[in-house]
């Protein structure tokens, strides 16, 4: 019914919401232009998806026995949830949306494989905590080095911009490697796409979302929780990239939104708790809690409606 339009829609939603977090702090701090960030992000997301995306696809694809129709419903239901929360300017977890959608369909259809679910949930919890710790360590290690180098250069802005672009490209690569599974993992698991086809389709869809509709969430994540200068933005981007790539190597799709919020929070705690915008942080946390529930309900309703049988 939904065919391959569903993963394209989901990838677009992910790009509009999650993938933008890689360059969000750089754009919000006005060190990198949005168009530059969007184009580089789209390119390196595709590279990461093709070169290292297969492990995560296998993980999500193994959660249940889905056919093409059920996989399409999962992708479409997750995308609706992500899109709704994106409109509300909340950085949601596409990973949680996809797993919530799989569970929603699985409860009605059957065929759930819960063996790998605990591993996924543990990694979800570890994502913001790990990014927070990495950000604190990176800030403490890099700040003295940056201060020494900045005094020897004509302009510290040149150093920061170069660093933000390099780290952003690495982060986009890591995110493509990790999050392409959210877009096409269930289709690879259903046998409807090969891993390479899934990587190409998912990477292109995510890139499209970055270029066309990611600016608003970049501003929310980059400046809504704590005020960032250029160096803090570099640390946040680096911590986010390292965290997401680590889980790509493990083979568990995680949320770049959760990683970047953890990293921003870590920098905020170092600078001063007074700089944190707790109201924005609570709004983001509520979005995370609502994501799997909303995606599960939408997907379950779609599956139920698609399989209704009317009798005279």
ChimeraX attribute file (.defattr): number of C-alpha atoms within 10 A of each C-alpha:
attribute: neighborCount
match mode: 1-to-1
recipient: residues
	/A:1	11
	/A:2	14
	/A:3	17
	/A:4	19
	/A:5	13
	/A:6	23
	/A:7	30
	/A:8	24
	/A:9	23
	/A:10	31
	/A:11	33
	/A:12	28
	/A:13	29
	/A:14	36
	/A:15	32
	/A:16	28
	/A:17	32
	/A:18	31
	/A:19	32
	/A:20	36
	/A:21	38
	/A:22	35
	/A:23	32
	/A:24	31
	/A:25	32
	/A:26	32
	/A:27	26
	/A:28	25
	/A:29	20
	/A:30	14
	/A:31	21
	/A:32	21
	/A:33	13
	/A:34	20
	/A:35	14
	/A:36	13
	/A:37	23
	/A:38	27
	/A:39	14
	/A:40	21
	/A:41	30
	/A:42	26
	/A:43	17
	/A:44	23
	/A:45	32
	/A:46	26
	/A:47	21
	/A:48	25
	/A:49	31
	/A:50	23
	/A:51	13
	/A:52	22
	/A:53	32
	/A:54	23
	/A:55	20
	/A:56	27
	/A:57	29
	/A:58	18
	/A:59	20
	/A:60	28
	/A:61	24
	/A:62	21
	/A:63	22
	/A:64	21
	/A:65	18
	/A:66	26
	/A:67	14
	/A:68	20
	/A:69	16
	/A:70	25
	/A:71	30
	/A:72	25
	/A:73	26
	/A:74	35
	/A:75	33
	/A:76	28
	/A:77	31
	/A:78	36
	/A:79	29
	/A:80	20
	/A:81	28
	/A:82	31
	/A:83	22
	/A:84	15
	/A:85	21
	/A:86	22
	/A:87	12
	/A:88	12
	/A:89	19
	/A:90	25
	/A:91	31
	/A:92	31
	/A:93	27
	/A:94	33
	/A:95	28
	/A:96	27
	/A:97	30
	/A:98	32
	/A:99	27
	/A:100	25
	/A:101	31
	/A:102	31
	/A:103	26
	/A:104	26
	/A:105	30
	/A:106	23
	/A:107	13
	/A:108	12
	/A:109	16
	/A:110	13
	/A:111	13
	/A:112	16
	/A:113	14
	/A:114	12
	/A:115	10
	/A:116	13
	/A:117	15
	/A:118	10
	/A:119	11
	/A:120	21
	/A:121	15
	/A:122	10
	/A:123	19
	/A:124	21
	/A:125	12
	/A:126	18
	/A:127	26
	/A:128	26
	/A:129	20
	/A:130	20
	/A:131	30
	/A:132	28
	/A:133	17
	/A:134	23
	/A:135	32
	/A:136	21
	/A:137	15
	/A:138	18
	/A:139	22
	/A:140	14
	/A:141	11
	/A:142	13
	/A:143	14
	/A:144	11
	/A:145	10
	/A:146	15
	/A:147	12
	/A:148	10
	/A:149	12
	/A:150	16
	/A:151	10
	/A:152	9
	/A:153	11
	/A:154	9
	/A:155	10
	/A:156	16
	/A:157	14
	/A:158	13
	/A:159	16
	/A:160	21
	/A:161	18
	/A:162	14
	/A:163	19
	/A:164	28
	/A:165	21
	/A:166	15
	/A:167	23
	/A:168	29
	/A:169	23
	/A:170	23
	/A:171	30
	/A:172	35
	/A:173	28
	/A:174	30
	/A:175	39
	/A:176	35
	/A:177	33
	/A:178	33
	/A:179	37
	/A:180	34
	/A:181	35
	/A:182	30
	/A:183	35
	/A:184	35
	/A:185	34
	/A:186	34
	/A:187	31
	/A:188	26
	/A:189	24
	/A:190	20
	/A:191	14
	/A:192	18
	/A:193	18
	/A:194	16
	/A:195	23
	/A:196	15
	/A:197	15
	/A:198	26
	/A:199	32
	/A:200	18
	/A:201	22
	/A:202	33
	/A:203	33
	/A:204	23
	/A:205	25
	/A:206	34
	/A:207	28
	/A:208	23
	/A:209	25
	/A:210	30
	/A:211	22
	/A:212	13
	/A:213	18
	/A:214	25
	/A:215	20
	/A:216	17
	/A:217	27
	/A:218	27
	/A:219	19
	/A:220	19
	/A:221	26
	/A:222	25
	/A:223	22
	/A:224	20
	/A:225	21
	/A:226	24
	/A:227	19
	/A:228	22
	/A:229	15
	/A:230	23
	/A:231	24
	/A:232	24
	/A:233	29
	/A:234	30
	/A:235	28
	/A:236	37
	/A:237	33
	/A:238	26
	/A:239	30
	/A:240	37
	/A:241	26
	/A:242	21
	/A:243	28
	/A:244	33
	/A:245	26
	/A:246	16
	/A:247	24
	/A:248	26
	/A:249	16
	/A:250	14
	/A:251	22
	/A:252	27
	/A:253	33
	/A:254	32
	/A:255	32
	/A:256	35
	/A:257	28
	/A:258	28
	/A:259	31
	/A:260	33
	/A:261	27
	/A:262	25
	/A:263	31
	/A:264	33
	/A:265	27
	/A:266	26
	/A:267	30
	/A:268	23
	/A:269	16
	/A:270	13
	/A:271	15
	/A:272	10
	/A:273	14
	/A:274	10
	/A:275	16
	/A:276	19
	/A:277	16
	/A:278	14
	/A:279	10
	/A:280	17
	/A:281	18
	/A:282	12
	/A:283	13
	/A:284	24
	/A:285	15
	/A:286	13
	/A:287	21
	/A:288	22
	/A:289	13
	/A:290	17
	/A:291	25
	/A:292	27
	/A:293	19
	/A:294	23
	/A:295	31
	/A:296	27
	/A:297	19
	/A:298	24
	/A:299	32
	/A:300	25
	/A:301	16
	/A:302	18
	/A:303	22
	/A:304	14
	/A:305	10
	/A:306	13
	/A:307	8
	/A:308	8
	/A:309	7
	/A:310	5
	/A:311	4
	/A:312	2
